[in-house]
Amino acid sequence: MIASFFVMGKRKRGGRVPDRGRNGQTMIEYVVIAAMLVLSLSLFAVFLYAFKEHGGRVLDLVALDYP
């Protein structure tokens, strides 16, 4: 605790050490996580579409009547 008191030398009002770059890093992390979530959901949607199409084709083949 005392070591963090002398870390940066100059302090802003309120006694906090100025932490440059943390706000940008946090925003980038949130954007990266949101992009990964959207990418995962779109990949699941593609898999759902592909497996539904394949399932429909299999059901059509099973239901096919040969004389």
PyMOL CGO cylinders between C-alpha atoms (Angstrom):
from pymol import cmd
from pymol.cgo import CYLINDER

trace = [
    CYLINDER, 0.00, 0.00, 0.00, 2.77, 2.43, 0.90, 0.3, 1, 1, 1, 1, 1, 1,
    CYLINDER, 2.77, 2.43, 0.90, 4.75, 1.39, -2.17, 0.3, 1, 1, 1, 1, 1, 1,
    CYLINDER, 4.75, 1.39, -2.17, 1.85, 2.35, -4.41, 0.3, 1, 1, 1, 1, 1, 1,
    CYLINDER, 1.85, 2.35, -4.41, 1.84, 5.79, -2.77, 0.3, 1, 1, 1, 1, 1, 1,
    CYLINDER, 1.84, 5.79, -2.77, 5.16, 6.69, -4.40, 0.3, 1, 1, 1, 1, 1, 1,
    CYLINDER, 5.16, 6.69, -4.40, 4.68, 4.98, -7.77, 0.3, 1, 1, 1, 1, 1, 1,
    CYLINDER, 4.68, 4.98, -7.77, 4.10, 7.87, -10.16, 0.3, 1, 1, 1, 1, 1, 1,
    CYLINDER, 4.10, 7.87, -10.16, 5.21, 10.88, -8.17, 0.3, 1, 1, 1, 1, 1, 1,
    CYLINDER, 5.21, 10.88, -8.17, 2.53, 13.34, -9.31, 0.3, 1, 1, 1, 1, 1, 1,
    CYLINDER, 2.53, 13.34, -9.31, -1.05, 12.62, -8.41, 0.3, 1, 1, 1, 1, 1, 1,
    CYLINDER, -1.05, 12.62, -8.41, -4.37, 13.94, -9.56, 0.3, 1, 1, 1, 1, 1, 1,
    CYLINDER, -4.37, 13.94, -9.56, -6.82, 15.38, -7.09, 0.3, 1, 1, 1, 1, 1, 1,
    CYLINDER, -6.82, 15.38, -7.09, -8.36, 12.73, -4.93, 0.3, 1, 1, 1, 1, 1, 1,
    CYLINDER, -8.36, 12.73, -4.93, -5.05, 10.98, -4.31, 0.3, 1, 1, 1, 1, 1, 1,
    CYLINDER, -5.05, 10.98, -4.31, -5.19, 8.61, -7.26, 0.3, 1, 1, 1, 1, 1, 1,
    CYLINDER, -5.19, 8.61, -7.26, -2.19, 7.75, -9.38, 0.3, 1, 1, 1, 1, 1, 1,
    CYLINDER, -2.19, 7.75, -9.38, -2.82, 8.75, -13.00, 0.3, 1, 1, 1, 1, 1, 1,
    CYLINDER, -2.82, 8.75, -13.00, -3.21, 5.54, -14.97, 0.3, 1, 1, 1, 1, 1, 1,
    CYLINDER, -3.21, 5.54, -14.97, -2.69, 6.42, -18.58, 0.3, 1, 1, 1, 1, 1, 1,
    CYLINDER, -2.69, 6.42, -18.58, -3.76, 3.88, -21.18, 0.3, 1, 1, 1, 1, 1, 1,
    CYLINDER, -3.76, 3.88, -21.18, -5.99, 1.73, -18.97, 0.3, 1, 1, 1, 1, 1, 1,
    CYLINDER, -5.99, 1.73, -18.97, -9.24, 3.23, -20.23, 0.3, 1, 1, 1, 1, 1, 1,
    CYLINDER, -9.24, 3.23, -20.23, -8.29, 2.51, -23.84, 0.3, 1, 1, 1, 1, 1, 1,
    CYLINDER, -8.29, 2.51, -23.84, -7.17, -1.00, -23.01, 0.3, 1, 1, 1, 1, 1, 1,
    CYLINDER, -7.17, -1.00, -23.01, -10.45, -1.77, -21.28, 0.3, 1, 1, 1, 1, 1, 1,
    CYLINDER, -10.45, -1.77, -21.28, -12.46, -0.47, -24.23, 0.3, 1, 1, 1, 1, 1, 1,
    CYLINDER, -12.46, -0.47, -24.23, -10.40, -2.54, -26.67, 0.3, 1, 1, 1, 1, 1, 1,
    CYLINDER, -10.40, -2.54, -26.67, -10.93, -5.64, -24.52, 0.3, 1, 1, 1, 1, 1, 1,
    CYLINDER, -10.93, -5.64, -24.52, -14.69, -5.10, -24.48, 0.3, 1, 1, 1, 1, 1, 1,
    CYLINDER, -14.69, -5.10, -24.48, -14.74, -4.60, -28.27, 0.3, 1, 1, 1, 1, 1, 1,
    CYLINDER, -14.74, -4.60, -28.27, -12.67, -7.75, -28.83, 0.3, 1, 1, 1, 1, 1, 1,
    CYLINDER, -12.67, -7.75, -28.83, -14.97, -9.82, -26.58, 0.3, 1, 1, 1, 1, 1, 1,
    CYLINDER, -14.97, -9.82, -26.58, -18.07, -8.42, -28.30, 0.3, 1, 1, 1, 1, 1, 1,
    CYLINDER, -18.07, -8.42, -28.30, -16.60, -9.26, -31.72, 0.3, 1, 1, 1, 1, 1, 1,
    CYLINDER, -16.60, -9.26, -31.72, -15.79, -12.80, -30.58, 0.3, 1, 1, 1, 1, 1, 1,
    CYLINDER, -15.79, -12.80, -30.58, -19.35, -13.20, -29.28, 0.3, 1, 1, 1, 1, 1, 1,
    CYLINDER, -19.35, -13.20, -29.28, -20.85, -12.03, -32.58, 0.3, 1, 1, 1, 1, 1, 1,
    CYLINDER, -20.85, -12.03, -32.58, -18.48, -14.29, -34.53, 0.3, 1, 1, 1, 1, 1, 1,
    CYLINDER, -18.48, -14.29, -34.53, -19.38, -17.30, -32.36, 0.3, 1, 1, 1, 1, 1, 1,
    CYLINDER, -19.38, -17.30, -32.36, -23.11, -16.67, -32.71, 0.3, 1, 1, 1, 1, 1, 1,
    CYLINDER, -23.11, -16.67, -32.71, -22.83, -16.32, -36.48, 0.3, 1, 1, 1, 1, 1, 1,
    CYLINDER, -22.83, -16.32, -36.48, -20.81, -19.53, -36.66, 0.3, 1, 1, 1, 1, 1, 1,
    CYLINDER, -20.81, -19.53, -36.66, -23.48, -21.35, -34.64, 0.3, 1, 1, 1, 1, 1, 1,
    CYLINDER, -23.48, -21.35, -34.64, -26.15, -19.95, -36.98, 0.3, 1, 1, 1, 1, 1, 1,
    CYLINDER, -26.15, -19.95, -36.98, -24.26, -21.31, -40.00, 0.3, 1, 1, 1, 1, 1, 1,
    CYLINDER, -24.26, -21.31, -40.00, -23.92, -24.72, -38.35, 0.3, 1, 1, 1, 1, 1, 1,
    CYLINDER, -23.92, -24.72, -38.35, -27.63, -24.75, -37.48, 0.3, 1, 1, 1, 1, 1, 1,
    CYLINDER, -27.63, -24.75, -37.48, -28.55, -23.93, -41.08, 0.3, 1, 1, 1, 1, 1, 1,
    CYLINDER, -28.55, -23.93, -41.08, -26.18, -26.57, -42.50, 0.3, 1, 1, 1, 1, 1, 1,
    CYLINDER, -26.18, -26.57, -42.50, -27.37, -29.34, -40.18, 0.3, 1, 1, 1, 1, 1, 1,
    CYLINDER, -27.37, -29.34, -40.18, -31.03, -28.50, -40.78, 0.3, 1, 1, 1, 1, 1, 1,
    CYLINDER, -31.03, -28.50, -40.78, -30.47, -28.71, -44.53, 0.3, 1, 1, 1, 1, 1, 1,
    CYLINDER, -30.47, -28.71, -44.53, -28.62, -32.00, -44.18, 0.3, 1, 1, 1, 1, 1, 1,
    CYLINDER, -28.62, -32.00, -44.18, -31.34, -33.38, -41.90, 0.3, 1, 1, 1, 1, 1, 1,
    CYLINDER, -31.34, -33.38, -41.90, -34.02, -32.42, -44.43, 0.3, 1, 1, 1, 1, 1, 1,
    CYLINDER, -34.02, -32.42, -44.43, -32.14, -34.21, -47.20, 0.3, 1, 1, 1, 1, 1, 1,
    CYLINDER, -32.14, -34.21, -47.20, -31.75, -37.34, -45.10, 0.3, 1, 1, 1, 1, 1, 1,
    CYLINDER, -31.75, -37.34, -45.10, -35.47, -37.34, -44.27, 0.3, 1, 1, 1, 1, 1, 1,
    CYLINDER, -35.47, -37.34, -44.27, -36.29, -36.94, -47.96, 0.3, 1, 1, 1, 1, 1, 1,
    CYLINDER, -36.29, -36.94, -47.96, -34.10, -39.94, -48.81, 0.3, 1, 1, 1, 1, 1, 1,
    CYLINDER, -34.10, -39.94, -48.81, -35.61, -42.07, -46.04, 0.3, 1, 1, 1, 1, 1, 1,
    CYLINDER, -35.61, -42.07, -46.04, -39.16, -41.16, -47.06, 0.3, 1, 1, 1, 1, 1, 1,
    CYLINDER, -39.16, -41.16, -47.06, -38.50, -41.89, -50.75, 0.3, 1, 1, 1, 1, 1, 1,
    CYLINDER, -38.50, -41.89, -50.75, -40.76, -44.65, -52.09, 0.3, 1, 1, 1, 1, 1, 1,
    CYLINDER, -40.76, -44.65, -52.09, -39.31, -47.03, -54.60, 0.3, 1, 1, 1, 1, 1, 1,
    CYLINDER, -39.31, -47.03, -54.60, -41.73, -49.29, -56.38, 0.3, 1, 1, 1, 1, 1, 1,
]
cmd.load_cgo(trace, "trace")
